[in-house]
Amino acid sequence: MTKGNLFAALRAAFPADLDQVAIETADGGAPLYYTWRDLERGTAMLANLLASLKLPPMSRIAVQVEKSVEALMLYLAVLRAGHVYLPLNTAYQAAEIEYFIGNAEPAVVVCSPRSFGWMSKLAFKRRVRHVFTLDEQRGGTLLERAAQQGDQHQPVRRGSDDLAAILYTSGTTGRSKGAMLSHGNLLSNALVLKDYWGWKPGDVLIHALPIFHVHGLFVASHGALLNGSRMIWFSRFDPRTVAARLPEATVFMGVPTLYVRLLGEPALTREACAPMRLFISGSAPLLLETFTDWQARTGHTILERYGMSETVMLTSNPETPASARRGGTVGLPLPGVSVRVRDDKGLPLANGEIGGVEVKGPNVFKGYWRMPEKTADEFTTDLWFKTGDVGRFDADGYLTIVGRSKDLIISGGYNVYPAEVEGYLNDIPGVDESAVIGVPHADFGEAVVAVIVPKPGASLDERELVAGLKGRIANFKVPKAVFIVPGLPRNAMGKVQKNLLREQHKGLFTA
């Protein structure tokens, strides 16, 4: 099972009765029902379309479309046809797309019909020969062409080390890097998670995440497919409609923002959540307040886990018993995955000490697309991947992520970890959330700055906030400036974009 084409492994897990419902759409209006046979036939027709184009082996297929079941089928068809899937965030604009097309040199581009005008110009400029469209209502030239193909297709043979997907990182520093993930990377991780999260016959997944990202495309989709589980499919997250479908499901995966929004829904009750088995959170840090509020409201304990584009999942809190899940941590290393914390000299650190998180395992990517020097820089001499995250282990082996190494603030020669300061700020009454950044300072090198979002109806005073921190944390950690804002900038996965905050306030102490 751990070798060969990932699609073949997923297909082998389909239930014997292919006429069972595999995916039900849930965005309002009349639902659409897709059977496992529909997935089998649809992916075969799309794979045959790709085969008819006579593409070079393992061609890149770049896709920027809105979420739909057909878009998921396209991903599976690319695997089935032995090519390389390149998902692109729907928020990317023309300049970013031009870079990705130029860097990845795809053989095929698939975009939404409304983007075809400018997208096709960029693609043809870069000598892409095939540009198709796909919309959310089962329309577009891709499906029109695929409808002319046969519905039988033998998956192309691929080795576990062969490339399956390229995921471009968010590019918060410098140009985005394309993380190369193999069939073996993705399948090994999916198999481990199937066991570790206790996927069971009869599990039903609410799928409300985007599918241009590890969380929705790989973790959620692979989990349901590999277990032969039905999915309740939302093209966009809506807290009210999601809450209404909880009684029909057993598994939900979301980013912290989704949990916060669900907590605002009156329909989120213990009764509604009674059939649920597992709530999983990732892609951004989960506030301890959200963790505890969810427990009190639903009777369920959120399972937080940790992963990244280059590695898929690395650690997870236990599926059972729920009492072993610890808020504020991302759990234990997954079976077969090694995780260590070292200082900036490469020396191992004791439990409780903060340092760089490094990982090794069959899930770790092959490297960055066409960036051999950058790839070499990101691995240690003994071939552990340097995640760029900063964290610490506790005495029981649970990992806590403190922040990104690039977010570390060095003020007056002292290290300041933003997550620590944010934790104290978030405990202050009236503070909803905060982001702590470092900006240039003539005397200290960097100064600590806090950007704070108040709770609805709360009135916050910058000076009182600073005074509230003094005496609780070292003076060098206390922000030298505080800004009250209505909201923090986030990317599509809910991560706070601190690079934008740093850029906004970089001249604060240097003007």
C-alpha positions in Angstrom: 0.0 0.0 0.0 2.9 2.4 0.7 4.3 2.1 -2.8 2.9 3.3 -6.2 0.3 5.7 -7.3 -1.5 7.4 -4.5 -4.8 7.4 -6.4 -4.6 3.6 -6.7 -4.4 3.3 -2.9 -7.3 5.7 -2.4 -9.4 3.9 -5.0 -8.7 0.6 -3.3 -10.4 1.9 -0.2 -13.7 2.7 -1.9 -16.5 0.7 -0.5 -17.6 -2.5 -2.3 -21.0 -0.9 -3.1 -20.0 1.9 -5.5 -23.5 3.2 -5.6 -23.4 4.5 -2.0 -23.2 8.3 -1.6 -19.6 9.5 -1.3 -20.2 13.3 -1.3 -23.3 15.4 -0.6 -23.2 19.1 -1.3 -24.5 21.3 1.4 -24.4 25.0 0.3 -28.2 25.6 0.2 -30.6 24.8 -2.5 -31.1 21.2 -3.8 -28.2 19.1 -2.7 -26.2 17.1 -5.2 -25.2 13.5 -4.4 -22.1 12.0 -5.9 -21.6 8.2 -5.5 -18.3 6.4 -5.3 -19.1 5.3 -8.9 -19.3 8.9 -9.9 -15.9 9.5 -8.5 -14.5 6.5 -10.3 -16.0 7.5 -13.6 -15.4 11.2 -13.4 -11.7 10.8 -12.5 -11.3 8.3 -15.3 -12.8 10.7 -17.9 -10.6 13.6 -16.7 -7.5 11.3 -16.7 -8.3 10.2 -20.2 -8.6 13.9 -21.2 -5.1 14.5 -19.9 -3.8 11.4 -21.7 -5.3 12.6 -24.9 -3.2 15.8 -24.7 0.0 13.7 -25.1 1.7 15.5 -22.3 5.3 14.7 -21.2 5.4 12.3 -18.2 4.8 13.9 -14.8 3.7 17.2 -16.3 2.6 19.9 -13.9 -1.1 20.7 -13.9 -1.7 24.2 -12.4 -5.2 24.7 -11.0 -6.8 27.9 -9.6 -10.5 27.3 -9.3 -13.2 27.7 -6.6 -13.9 24.7 -4.5 -16.2 22.1 -6.0 -16.5 18.3 -6.1 -15.4 18.4 -9.7 -12.2 20.3 -8.6 -11.5 17.4 -6.1 -12.1 15.0 -9.0 -9.5 16.9 -11.1 -6.9 16.5 -8.3 -7.6 12.8 -8.2 -7.5 12.5 -12.0 -4.1 14.2 -12.1 -2.7 11.6 -9.7 -4.5 8.9 -11.6 -2.9 10.1 -14.9 0.6 10.1 -13.3 1.0 13.9 -13.5 1.8 16.5 -10.8 -0.9 18.6 -9.2 -0.2 22.3 -8.6 -3.0 23.9 -6.5 -3.0 27.7 -6.4 -4.7 29.8 -3.7 -7.8 31.5 -5.1 -6.7 34.8 -3.6 -3.5 34.9 -5.7 -3.4 37.8 -8.2 -2.0 38.1 -11.7 1.6 39.0 -10.6 1.7 36.0 -8.3 0.2 33.7 -10.9 2.7 34.8 -13.5 5.5 33.8 -11.1 4.1 30.4 -10.4 3.5 29.6 -14.1 7.0 30.8 -14.9 8.6 28.8 -12.2 6.6 25.6 -12.4 6.2 25.6 -16.2 2.9 23.7 -16.2 1.7 21.9 -19.3 -1.9 22.6 -18.4 -3.6 25.5 -16.6 -7.2 25.2 -15.2 -8.9 28.4 -14.0 -12.4 29.8 -13.4 -14.2 31.2 -16.4 -14.0 34.8 -15.1 -10.2 34.5 -14.9 -9.8 33.0 -18.4 -9.0 36.3 -20.2 -6.0 37.4 -18.2 -5.0 33.9 -17.1 -4.8 32.5 -20.6 -2.7 35.5 -21.7 -0.2 34.8 -18.9 -0.2 31.1 -19.7 0.3 31.4 -23.5 3.0 34.0 -22.9 4.8 31.2 -20.9 4.2 28.7 -23.7 1.5 26.8 -21.9 -0.4 25.0 -24.6 -3.6 24.0 -22.8 -5.9 26.3 -20.7 -9.2 25.0 -19.5 -12.0 26.5 -17.3 -14.0 25.0 -14.5 -16.7 26.8 -12.4 -18.6 25.8 -9.2 -21.7 24.8 -11.1 -20.2 21.9 -13.1 -19.5 24.2 -16.1 -16.5 25.1 -18.1 -14.4 23.8 -21.0 -12.6 21.1 -18.9 -15.8 19.2 -18.2 -17.1 19.7 -21.8 -13.9 18.1 -23.1 -13.8 15.4 -20.5 -17.4 14.4 -21.3 -16.2 13.2 -24.7 -13.8 10.7 -23.1 -14.3 7.1 -21.9 -15.0 6.3 -18.3 -12.5 3.5 -18.0 -8.9 4.2 -17.1 -6.0 2.2 -15.7 -4.0 4.4 -13.2 -0.5 5.1 -14.4 2.2 3.3 -12.5 4.2 5.6 -10.2 6.8 4.9 -7.6 6.5 6.1 -4.0 9.3 8.6 -4.6 7.7 10.0 -7.8 6.4 13.6 -7.5 2.6 13.9 -6.8 2.1 17.6 -6.0 3.9 20.9 -5.7 2.6 23.3 -3.0 3.9 26.9 -3.1 4.5 28.3 0.4 2.9 31.6 1.3 6.0 33.6 0.4 6.0 35.8 3.5 9.8 36.3 3.0 11.1 36.4 -0.5 9.7 34.5 -3.4 7.4 31.6 -2.8 9.0 28.2 -2.8 7.4 25.1 -4.3 7.4 22.2 -1.9 7.6 18.9 -3.8 5.6 16.1 -2.2 5.8 12.5 -3.5 3.1 9.8 -3.7 4.9 8.1 -0.8 5.0 11.3 1.3 1.2 11.8 1.0 0.2 8.1 1.3 2.4 7.3 4.3 0.9 10.3 6.2 -2.7 9.4 5.3 -2.2 5.9 6.5 -0.7 7.0 9.8 -3.5 9.5 10.4 -6.2 6.9 9.6 -5.0 4.8 12.5 -3.9 7.6 14.9 -7.2 9.4 14.6 -9.2 6.2 14.8 -11.2 6.6 11.5 -14.1 4.1 11.8 -16.7 2.6 9.5 -19.6 4.9 9.3 -17.6 8.1 10.0 -19.0 11.1 8.2 -16.8 14.2 7.5 -18.0 17.7 7.3 -15.6 19.2 4.7 -15.7 23.0 4.9 -12.0 23.8 4.2 -10.5 25.1 0.9 -8.8 22.5 -1.3 -5.8 24.4 -2.4 -4.0 23.7 0.9 -2.6 20.7 2.8 -5.4 20.8 5.4 -8.4 20.5 3.1 -6.8 18.8 0.1 -4.7 16.2 1.8 -5.6 15.8 5.5 -9.4 16.0 5.2 -10.0 14.6 1.7 -7.4 11.7 2.0 -8.8 10.8 5.4 -12.4 10.4 4.2 -11.4 8.7 0.9 -9.0 6.3 2.6 -11.7 5.3 5.0 -14.5 5.1 2.5 -16.4 7.8 4.4 -19.1 10.1 3.2 -18.4 13.8 3.0 -20.8 16.6 3.6 -19.3 19.2 1.3 -19.4 22.9 1.8 -17.9 25.0 -1.0 -17.6 27.9 1.5 -17.7 27.8 5.3 -20.9 29.2 6.8 -21.2 28.7 10.6 -25.0 28.5 10.7 -25.3 25.9 8.0 -22.3 23.9 9.3 -23.8 23.9 12.8 -27.0 22.6 11.4 -25.3 19.6 9.8 -23.3 18.6 12.9 -25.9 16.0 14.0 -25.4 14.1 10.8 -21.6 13.9 11.0 -18.8 12.5 13.2 -15.7 14.3 12.1 -15.0 18.0 11.6 -11.7 19.7 10.6 -11.2 23.4 10.8 -8.8 26.3 11.4 -9.2 28.2 14.7 -11.2 31.0 13.1 -13.9 28.5 12.1 -14.2 27.3 15.7 -14.5 30.9 16.9 -17.2 31.6 14.4 -19.1 28.4 15.3 -19.0 29.5 19.0 -21.0 32.5 17.9 -23.9 30.3 16.6 -26.8 29.6 19.0 -27.3 26.3 17.2 -24.0 25.0 18.5 -25.2 22.9 21.5 -24.2 19.7 23.2 -27.2 18.1 21.6 -26.2 19.1 18.1 -22.6 17.8 18.8 -23.7 14.5 20.4 -23.1 12.3 17.4 -19.7 14.0 16.7 -16.6 11.9 17.4 -13.8 14.3 16.7 -13.1 18.0 16.2 -9.7 18.6 14.7 -7.9 22.0 14.6 -4.8 23.1 12.7 -3.1 25.5 10.2 -2.9 28.3 12.9 -2.5 28.4 16.7 -5.6 27.6 18.7 -6.1 30.0 21.6 -6.5 28.3 25.0 -9.6 30.4 25.5 -11.2 28.8 22.3 -10.1 25.4 23.5 -11.8 25.8 26.9 -14.9 27.6 25.6 -15.4 24.7 23.1 -15.2 22.2 25.9 -17.7 24.1 28.0 -20.2 24.6 25.2 -20.1 21.3 23.4 -18.6 18.8 25.8 -16.0 17.9 23.2 -12.2 18.5 23.5 -10.7 19.9 20.3 -7.7 17.8 19.0 -5.0 20.2 17.9 -2.3 19.0 15.5 0.8 20.4 13.7 1.9 20.2 10.2 3.1 22.2 7.2 3.3 22.2 3.4 6.7 20.5 3.4 5.7 17.7 5.7 1.9 17.3 5.9 1.2 16.2 9.5 4.0 15.9 12.1 2.4 15.8 15.6 -1.0 15.4 17.0 -2.8 15.2 20.3 -4.2 11.7 20.9 -7.6 10.7 19.5 -8.3 8.6 22.7 -8.7 9.3 25.5 -9.9 12.8 24.9 -8.6 13.7 28.4 -5.1 13.3 27.1 -5.5 16.2 24.7 -3.7 19.3 26.1 -4.7 22.8 25.1 -1.9 25.0 24.0 0.1 22.0 22.7 0.2 20.3 19.3 0.6 16.9 20.9 3.1 14.1 20.3 5.1 13.1 17.3 3.1 10.8 15.0 4.2 7.2 14.6 7.2 7.0 12.3 7.9 10.8 12.5 10.9 12.0 14.5 10.8 15.5 16.0 13.6 17.3 18.0 14.3 20.8 19.4 17.8 22.2 19.1 19.5 25.6 19.8 21.0 27.8 17.1 24.3 26.0 17.4 22.7 22.7 16.7 22.8 21.3 20.2 19.9 19.4 21.7 17.8 21.1 24.3 16.2 19.8 27.5 12.5 19.6 28.0 11.1 23.1 28.6 13.8 24.9 26.7 12.8 26.7 23.5 14.6 26.1 20.2 14.2 25.3 16.6 11.9 22.4 15.6 13.5 19.8 13.3 11.8 16.8 11.8 12.5 13.6 9.9 10.3 10.9 8.5 8.6 9.4 5.4 6.3 12.4 5.2 9.0 15.0 4.7 9.1 16.5 1.3 11.7 15.9 -1.5 12.8 19.5 -1.5 11.9 22.9 -3.2 11.2 22.9 -6.9 14.2 24.1 -8.8 15.9 25.5 -5.7 18.6 23.0 -4.8 20.6 25.6 -2.7 17.5 26.6 -0.7 16.7 22.9 -0.2 20.2 22.2 1.1 20.0 25.2 3.5 16.8 23.9 5.0 18.2 20.5 5.9 20.8 19.7 8.6 23.9 17.8 7.8 22.2 14.7 9.2 19.2 15.3 6.9 16.6 16.6 9.4 14.3 19.3 8.0 14.5 22.7 9.8 10.8 23.7 10.0 11.5 27.3 10.9 9.2 27.0 13.8 10.3 27.5 17.4 9.0 25.3 20.1 9.5 23.3 23.3 8.7 19.8 24.6 7.3 19.2 28.0 8.3 16.3 30.3 5.6 14.1 28.8 6.7 14.7 25.2 4.0 17.1 24.1 5.2 19.8 21.8 4.2 23.5 22.1 4.9 25.8 19.1 6.0 29.2 20.4 6.2 30.9 17.0 8.2 31.1 13.7 11.9 31.7 13.9 11.5 34.6 11.6 9.1 36.1 14.1 11.7 36.0 16.9 12.4 39.4 18.3 15.9 40.3 19.5 15.5 43.5 21.6 18.6 44.8 23.3 20.3 41.4 22.9 17.4 39.5 24.6 15.2 37.0 22.8 11.5 37.8 22.9 9.1 35.1 21.7 5.9 36.7 20.4 3.6 33.9 21.5 4.6 34.3 25.1 3.7 38.0 25.1 0.5 37.3 23.2 -0.5 34.8 25.8 -0.3 37.4 28.5 -2.1 40.0 26.4 -4.9 37.6 25.5 -5.5 37.0 29.2 -6.3 40.7 29.8 -10.1 41.4 30.1 -11.4 42.9 26.9 -8.7 41.6 24.7 -10.0 39.3 21.9 -6.7 38.5 20.2 -3.3 40.0 19.7 -0.2 39.9 17.4 3.2 40.8 18.7 5.9 41.9 16.2 9.4 43.3 16.2 10.2 46.5 14.3 13.6 48.3 13.8 14.8 50.4 16.6 18.0 52.5 16.7 18.9 51.7 20.3 17.6 48.2 20.8 17.9 46.8 17.3 14.3 45.7 17.5 11.4 47.0 19.5 8.4 45.0 20.7 5.1 46.2 19.2 1.6 44.8 20.0 -1.4 45.0 17.7 -4.6 44.2 19.6 -8.2 43.5 18.7 -10.7 44.3 21.5 -13.7 42.1 22.3 -17.0 43.5 21.0 -18.1 46.4 23.2 -14.8 46.5 25.1 -12.9 49.8 25.4 -9.1 49.3 25.7 -6.4 51.9 26.7 -2.9 51.4 25.4 -1.2 52.7 28.5 -3.3 50.5 30.8 -2.4 47.5 28.7 1.3 48.2 29.0 0.9 48.8 32.7 -0.9 45.5 33.0 2.1 43.6 31.6 4.7 45.3 33.8 5.4 43.2 36.8 4.1 40.1 34.9 6.9 39.7 32.3 10.4 41.0 32.0 10.6 44.7 31.0 12.4 43.9 27.7 9.4 41.9 26.6 6.9 44.7 27.3 5.7 46.4 24.1 7.1 49.8 23.4 4.0 50.6 21.4 0.4 49.3 21.3 -2.1 49.7 18.5 -5.8 48.9 18.9 -7.3 47.7 15.6 -10.7 46.2 14.5 -9.0 43.0 13.0 -5.7 41.4 12.1 -4.7 40.6 8.5 -5.0 36.9 7.8 -4.3 34.6 4.8 -6.9 32.2 3.5 -6.1 29.6 6.1 -6.6 32.0 9.0 -2.9 32.6 9.8 -2.1 36.1 10.9 0.1 37.8 8.3 2.7 39.4 10.6 4.8 40.3 7.6 2.1 42.9 6.7 2.1 44.2 10.3 5.9 44.5 10.3 5.8 46.4 7.0 3.1 48.7 8.2 5.0 49.7 11.4 8.6 49.4 10.3 9.2 53.2 10.4 7.7 53.6 13.9 11.0 54.2 15.7 13.3 55.0 12.7 11.7 58.1 11.2 
